[in-house]
């Protein structure tokens, strides 16, 4: 795959994430977001729906023959081997509470392989973007994972500690080993890993639109992104990302059940 092709996809993904993310700010901390509970017990707001439509509009103008999968509108089939995967507002519950650690995620995959990932954090105005072989940037500057190589010096971030603990004692074993634990979560946790501010991010429950942008971001920053068994995938219904140096040790704890 040529650099120009990837760079074009990356530029469009950044534009789409920015446009969609900025739309969410029209509702952030306003009390006008119109939150509803979906059948899967997750929340959705006007911001989610409007942001996704704006993202789709950007993609359609540049790549009208590409498939687009979005959390709120499902899949629109295309005729070329490219698929965009969109989460217009990752961390809706965080957003609804007025906490700024939510993001807009836009990814591109070719024949099932994620090759572009963008996470825009609208309330923080931070853009993290990556494409296969092109590295990862944070607000336009190259970023890398940390070089911490001991669990007792690592910062672990996760979205839902109660669910992680209820699943098995695997999380408890890992949590007892790390140096610090925080619930700075949703996509923000993975951004922290990619930018060297945390060493481990994990979630016991993830959808493909939660993961698709994060895998290339973490990998291009020098880290690893897998399911809890260590398989590189965005379809494992769970996720763990690390700075790479700690990945085998972390998975050894998680895979034990």
N, C-alpha and C positions, 0 to 999 in steps of 0.2 A: 504494500500500500504506500503510495507516494506521500511525502511530506506535505505538498500543497493540498492534497485531498483532505488529509487529516487536519491541517491548519484551517481549512475552510469550514469543516465540520465543527472544530473547536470554537472558532469565532462565532458561528451561528449559535452554538450551545451557550456561549457566554452572553450573547445578546438576548437570547430567549430567557435565560435564567434571570438576567438583570431586569428585563421588562416585566416578567411575571412577579419577581420578588418585589419590585417597587410598587406594584399594584397592591400587594398585601399591606403596605404601610398606610394605605388609604383607610384601612379598618383597624390597624393596630392601636390598642388602648383607646378606642373611640366608643365602645359599647354598642356599635352598630353592625357587628359582624354576623349576626343571625346564626349562631351556632346550633347545629342539630346533631342528633345521634343516629348513625347509620346502623344497618342491620348487624354489622360485625362489632357493634358497640364502640366504634371509634367516632370521633367528632368530625364534622365538616362545617365549613363556614362559607359565606359569600366570597371571602378572600380566596379560599381554595379553588372554587369554581371559576371565578373570574381570572385568576392568575393562570390556571391551566389553559383557558381559552386563548389568552394572549400569547402564551408559549406556543400553542398549536398554530396560531396565526403566523408567528415568526418562522416556524419550521416550514409551514406550507408555502410561504412566499419563496423560500430558498430551495427547498427540496420537496416539491409537491408529490413526487412518486415514492417517497419513503413511508414506511409504516410508522405509526405513532401509538404507543401504549401509555395511557395516563391513568393515574389512580382514580380520578373522578369520572372520566368519560369512557374508559375502556379502550379498546383497540380499534384504530382505523387502518385498514389494510392498504399496503402499497404494492408496487410492482417491482421494486428493486431490493437487493439483499441488505438493506440498511433498516434498522429499527431504532427509533427514539423511545426512550423510557423516561417518563416525567412524574415527579412528585412535586406538585406546585407549592405545597406547604408541609414540609417534614417537621413534625412537632406541633401539630394543631393544638393539643392540650396546653402546651407551653405558650403558644401564641395567644390562646383565649385568656390565659391568666396574665397576659401583659409582660411575659418574660421574653427578653430579646434573643434567646438562644435557639431560634428556629431557622430553617433554611429552605431554599428552593433548589431542587435537584433536577438536573437535566443530563441524560446520558445517551450515548449512541453505541449500538452494537452492530457488528457485521457477522452474520451467520452464527449468532448466539454468543459471540465473543465481545465483551465490553471493550471499546477502544477509546472512548472519550468520556470524561466525567467532569461536571461542573457543579459546584455548590456555592450558591450566593446566600449570604447571611444579611438580609435586608436591614434589620434594625441595627446591626453593627457595621454595615457597609463594607463587608469583607467578601472577596471573590477568590475562591480556590478552584483552579482549573488544571486539567491534565489531559494529555493524549498519549497514546501508546508510542513510546520511543522519543517523546518530546519533553519529558520531564513534567514537573508540577510547579505551579506558581501560586503565590499568595499575594493578591493585589499587584500582580504583574512582576513580582520578584521571585526567583527560584526559592523553593523551600524543601527542607529535608526532615526526615524523622530524626529522633534523638539517637545518641550512641550509648544510652544506658543499657548495661548488659547484666544487671542483677535485679531479680524480682523485688528484693527488699529496698530498692531505690526507685521503683517504678510507680507511676501514677496510673491507676485504673479508673476509667469512667464507664458508667453504664446507665441505661435508661430506666430500667425497672428492677430494682434489687429484690423486691418481694417475689416477683415471678421467677427470677433467677434462682433464688433460694428454694422456692417451692418445687422447682423442677427436679432437683437432686442436691446432694451435698457437694457437687463439683464446684459450684461457685464459692461456697463457704471455705473449701480447701484453698482455692486460689486467693480469696480475699484475705485469708490469714497470712499469706506469704508476701503480699505487696506492701510497699512502703506507705502508700496513701490511696484512699478511695474517695471518689466524688461522683455525684449524679449530675454532672454537666453532660447532658445527654442528647439523644436523637442524633442527627447528623453532626452536631457540634462536637461530640466526643471524637468522631473519626477525623474531623478537621484538626482537632488538637493533636492527634497522633501524627497526621501528615505534616504538621508544622512544627513538630518537635517539642510540643508543650505537654504532651502526655505520652505514655508508652503503650497502653492497652485500652481498647474500647470494645465493648461486647454487648450483645443483645440476644436474649433467648428466643425472641419472636421477631421475624423480619419478613417483609414482602419484597418482591423483586424490584419494585420501584424505590424501596428504601436503600437497596444495595447497589444498584446498577452504576450510579455515578461514583460511589465511594470506592469501589474496587480499583479503577484506574487511578484515582486520586492518591490512595494509599500506596499502591505499587509504584507509581511514578515518583513518589517522594522517597522511595527506598524501603517501604514496609511490606507487610504481607496482609492479605485479606482472605479469609477462609470461613468455612462453617466450623462448628465446635469439634469436628473430627479431623480438621486439618485439610479438607478438600477445598481447592480454589473454585469458588462458585458464587453466583449471586442468587441461586435458586435453592439454597439449603434451608430456608425458613428460619435461619438463625445466622449470626455473624460474630466474628471476632477479628479485630485488626490490631496489629502490633508494629513496633519499630523493626521487626524482623529478627533482631538479636534474641528476643525473648519468646518468639512464637512457638517454638517446639516445647518449651517449658510450660507455657500457658495452655497449649492444646493438651499436653500430657495430663494436666489437672482436669480440664473440661471433658476430655474424652473418656475419663474414668467413670463418668456417670454419677 
